[in-house]
Amino acid sequence: MKDIAIVAFSQSDCLAQAGAANEVELIMPQLHAVFQQVGLNNAQDVDFVCSGSCDYMQGAAFAFVAGVDALGAVPPIKESHVEMDAAWALYESILKIRMGHADSALIYGFGRASSGELPTVLSQQLDPYYLAPLWVDTISLAALQARMMLDQELLTERDMAEVVARCRRSAMNNPHARLSGEVSIESLLAEPGLVSPLRKSDCAPVADGAAAMIICTVEQAHEWSVPYALLSGIDHRIETHNLGMRDLTNSVSTRLAAQTAGVALGPVEVAELYAPFSHQEIILSRALDLKNDTKINPSGGVMAGNLMMASGLSRIGEVFKRIVAGEITRGVAHATSGPCLQHNLVAVLESA
Amino acid sequence: MAKLAAVVGIGQTRYKTRRGDVSIAGLVREAAVNALADAGLGWDDIEAVVIGKAPDMFEGVVMPEIYLTDALGCNGKPMLRVHTAGSVGGSTALVAASHVQSGMFKRVLTVTFEKQSESNAMWALSTPQPFSVHLNAGAGGYFAPIIREYMRRSNAPYDVGIKVAVKDRLHGARNPLAHLQLPDITMQEVEDSMMLWDPIRFLEACPSSDGACAMVIAAEELVSESPKAPAWIRGVAMRSEPTMYAGREEVSPQAGRDCAADVYRQAGITDPRRDLDCAEVYVPFSWYEPMWLENLGFAEPGEGWKLTMSGATSLDEGGDIPWNCSGGVLCSNPIGASGMIRFAEAARQVRGDAGAHQVEGAKLALGHAYGGGAQFFAMWVVGADKP
């Protein structure tokens, strides 16, 4: 199968509120940034375009259609869209390249979660007959999961605070972060509860913004004469929606995806994990069987800012950036979707 | 080079105004179970599931693949959700096919659905947006002026749309799954029906339907494991263009012409009217048949209506290039599934498995879907013969 090279990535600042910026205004700066990294003019210079977004973020049917205006799709282009995090748009693009219908692809994700109350909006992801009418929000479901971890002594509240403190510290080097800085574990633990056992600091700050990436065949990367990282493995798996039928303290789907993606076939120097809640980073690092020498979320992860519908793609982009900068030679990125880590994608990136 | 892939199983639900007897999960599962039975396979034979539907606001369930995981036997498997506006049914089939054509999967299930009775599509499309003109129009209001422009340019007689409305309903009367069953429909009846969006009359518009459509797509080496004849995928293409831009050709969009040229090139088609045996084309409003006949190269610009009026696209009149033998979108319109139904019905024809609406000896068929402001296109060509 054809090797896939990642050649460009850019993400916006994580904004608490993007104000009046529309889809095109969110997307355009990121597209220009990735075009510039490769030396392309516009979407006409790639063979395929795929995006990820969610209509309910903007509160409009077909919100992604406006995004096409950012592409310069005249003459018409080969273009598709997933109602998922853009990490899955990347997955669709890989299929397109591997079937020989494209040598390069532009991928982008965007969201303006500030238009609504995200935890409540996402409660409408749940089973519409039995769960959605209860309006159980995402924070409450994550709290349920954290409580199970605590009750089974799989972690402590101090472990969770340590995740937050480390991510905030790492985010000091991330110019796009919404939250960063030195914060003591004691001060985090002294915070009042939000939804017990979660404190506000355990929840990733939701952000408006966008991210974009360009991938291609290795031959195309050489032709463009740009540095690249190899995407040596990628897989995604989903689990049952019935929370009562799932062991919430373990992520079986992450384990399955990691196996197919080949996480264990080499050292994992860096892991960028899409963990919207502190305890979920611990569940994920265990599911990925990460060792002590793996640097987890050196960008600050989504604790620095959770760009809805783009955070998964951004995790992959963060690992890519470290590989082409020569900081590391191999890393793992992860994306998630659904309540309590129901759906997980794992990608392995290596230096060329 | 894309790996060979074929449709080995097709499953549909009965299309109705309201399927109150099933939940959303029950609806998609019904189509999926039918497709698996048609393919002679079980859930364990499926490696991945690709699901598609039109906007989530049509049912009010955000990213419903999350909730539908269990109904589609997807636990522990990859699941992908496609959304490309009205073309989504076609796009979803193409994304599912790419799972196999890339060599990454051997057998996948793809399902699309809409349960329009759960809400009101027109209002779901009319949510007010900041800094945008507010429209309470729905799709008919959007397309009516474009149809008017086609009528002006082509000098087509006023009753071309009426003829299409009758022809597709007579086709639909042969298809027991079709939502509208109007075996006795007449030109007069269509003409007398209420004008909704001039020039589109009530009976020239598609219905609102509940329903789901599913297919199993397999790699070449697994095709023989399913008992029925396969439909080999001979070409796949998608194209997009913006909703509006200066000089945009809205009557015959370039994205549609480019998409058709691409899929024909792959399938070795030089004259679509001669080379294809039939086509399932997304015609939600009657006049879109002559418009797409031209856009897809079955007729010269301005001449599409003559094909329609001559009966060339009618199974009942023995036409040489029957369009929408299943009754098309004018008979059944579960929006998110409508594109996939076109793709699946094209496959049924070349499998020789289309029942009373079978085109005798069909070997090569086109499946077509479009969406947005006629700006997103998805097409495939399927054949009885292995390429």
Chai-1 contact restraints between the chains, C-beta under 6 A:
chainA,res_idxA,chainB,res_idxB,connection_type,confidence,min_distance_angstrom,max_distance_angstrom,comment,restraint_id
A,M1,B,G103,contact,1.0,0.0,6.0,A-B,restraint_1
A,D55,B,P55,contact,1.0,0.0,6.0,A-B,restraint_2
A,D55,B,D56,contact,1.0,0.0,6.0,A-B,restraint_3
A,Y56,B,V62,contact,1.0,0.0,6.0,A-B,restraint_4
A,A60,B,T127,contact,1.0,0.0,6.0,A-B,restraint_5
A,A60,B,Q129,contact,1.0,0.0,6.0,A-B,restraint_6
A,A61,B,P55,contact,1.0,0.0,6.0,A-B,restraint_7
A,A61,B,M57,contact,1.0,0.0,6.0,A-B,restraint_8
A,A61,B,A124,contact,1.0,0.0,6.0,A-B,restraint_9
A,A61,B,L125,contact,1.0,0.0,6.0,A-B,restraint_10
A,F62,B,P55,contact,1.0,0.0,6.0,A-B,restraint_11
A,F62,B,A85,contact,1.0,0.0,6.0,A-B,restraint_12
A,V65,B,G372,contact,1.0,0.0,6.0,A-B,restraint_13
A,V68,B,S240,contact,1.0,0.0,6.0,A-B,restraint_14
A,V68,B,P242,contact,1.0,0.0,6.0,A-B,restraint_15
A,D69,B,P242,contact,1.0,0.0,6.0,A-B,restraint_16
A,A73,B,S240,contact,1.0,0.0,6.0,A-B,restraint_17
A,A73,B,E241,contact,1.0,0.0,6.0,A-B,restraint_18
A,A73,B,P242,contact,1.0,0.0,6.0,A-B,restraint_19
A,V74,B,Y245,contact,1.0,0.0,6.0,A-B,restraint_20
A,P76,B,R239,contact,1.0,0.0,6.0,A-B,restraint_21
A,P76,B,E241,contact,1.0,0.0,6.0,A-B,restraint_22
A,P76,B,Q254,contact,1.0,0.0,6.0,A-B,restraint_23
A,P76,B,A255,contact,1.0,0.0,6.0,A-B,restraint_24
A,P76,B,D258,contact,1.0,0.0,6.0,A-B,restraint_25
A,I77,B,S240,contact,1.0,0.0,6.0,A-B,restraint_26
A,K78,B,M238,contact,1.0,0.0,6.0,A-B,restraint_27
A,E79,B,S240,contact,1.0,0.0,6.0,A-B,restraint_28
A,S80,B,T84,contact,1.0,0.0,6.0,A-B,restraint_29
A,S80,B,S91,contact,1.0,0.0,6.0,A-B,restraint_30
A,H81,B,H83,contact,1.0,0.0,6.0,A-B,restraint_31
A,H81,B,T84,contact,1.0,0.0,6.0,A-B,restraint_32
A,V82,B,R81,contact,1.0,0.0,6.0,A-B,restraint_33
A,V82,B,V82,contact,1.0,0.0,6.0,A-B,restraint_34
A,E83,B,M63,contact,1.0,0.0,6.0,A-B,restraint_35
A,E83,B,R81,contact,1.0,0.0,6.0,A-B,restraint_36
A,E83,B,H83,contact,1.0,0.0,6.0,A-B,restraint_37
A,M84,B,R81,contact,1.0,0.0,6.0,A-B,restraint_38
A,E92,B,V95,contact,1.0,0.0,6.0,A-B,restraint_39
A,L95,B,S98,contact,1.0,0.0,6.0,A-B,restraint_40
A,L95,B,S102,contact,1.0,0.0,6.0,A-B,restraint_41
A,R98,B,S102,contact,1.0,0.0,6.0,A-B,restraint_42
A,M99,B,A2,contact,1.0,0.0,6.0,A-B,restraint_43
A,M99,B,S98,contact,1.0,0.0,6.0,A-B,restraint_44
A,M99,B,Q101,contact,1.0,0.0,6.0,A-B,restraint_45
A,M99,B,S102,contact,1.0,0.0,6.0,A-B,restraint_46
A,G100,B,M1,contact,1.0,0.0,6.0,A-B,restraint_47
A,G100,B,A2,contact,1.0,0.0,6.0,A-B,restraint_48
A,Q124,B,V62,contact,1.0,0.0,6.0,A-B,restraint_49
A,Q125,B,V62,contact,1.0,0.0,6.0,A-B,restraint_50
A,Q125,B,M63,contact,1.0,0.0,6.0,A-B,restraint_51
A,Q125,B,I66,contact,1.0,0.0,6.0,A-B,restraint_52
A,D127,B,Y67,contact,1.0,0.0,6.0,A-B,restraint_53
A,P128,B,V61,contact,1.0,0.0,6.0,A-B,restraint_54
A,H236,B,P78,contact,1.0,0.0,6.0,A-B,restraint_55
A,R237,B,G76,contact,1.0,0.0,6.0,A-B,restraint_56
A,I238,B,T69,contact,1.0,0.0,6.0,A-B,restraint_57
A,I238,B,C74,contact,1.0,0.0,6.0,A-B,restraint_58
A,I238,B,M79,contact,1.0,0.0,6.0,A-B,restraint_59
A,E239,B,N75,contact,1.0,0.0,6.0,A-B,restraint_60
A,T240,B,D70,contact,1.0,0.0,6.0,A-B,restraint_61
A,T240,B,N75,contact,1.0,0.0,6.0,A-B,restraint_62
A,H241,B,I66,contact,1.0,0.0,6.0,A-B,restraint_63
A,H241,B,Y67,contact,1.0,0.0,6.0,A-B,restraint_64
A,H241,B,T69,contact,1.0,0.0,6.0,A-B,restraint_65
A,H241,B,D70,contact,1.0,0.0,6.0,A-B,restraint_66
A,L256,B,G76,contact,1.0,0.0,6.0,A-B,restraint_67
A,G338,B,I66,contact,1.0,0.0,6.0,A-B,restraint_68
